[in-house]
C-alpha cells in the first residue's frame, strides 16, 4: 500500500467566534454573518435564471460567509446541498455546517434571530 503521511495538528485551531446564517431560494440568497464588533454584515445575492450561472452565484455566497465557526444554511434541499459543497470547497470543514429546510422567502429578522442562537 502506498500513500502519503500527513501530520495533523495536535489541537483544533482557535475559533473565530463568528457565525453566519444563509437562506437560499430560487431567486436570491440572503446572508447574515457576525462581525468582530457584534453587528451583523448582510448581503443579498441574486440567483440567476440560467443554471450555468448558478455556480458563480453560489461561490459569491460562500465567499461572503467567509471564515466563521458555524454556518446555518436554510432553504430548498437542492440549493442547500449545492451551497454546502461550495462552502466546503473554499475551506470549511463539513462539521461546521448546519442545515434546515425552511419555507421562504425569509426576512432579515428571522435570520438575525437564528444567527443569535448560533452564538
Secondary structure, 3 states (H helix, E strand, C coil): CCCCCCCCCCCCCCCCCCEEEEEECCCEEEEEEECCCCCEEEEEEECCCCHHHHHHHHHHHHHHHCCCCEEEEEECHHHHHHHHHHHHHCCCCHHHEEEECCCCCCCHHHHHHHHHHHC
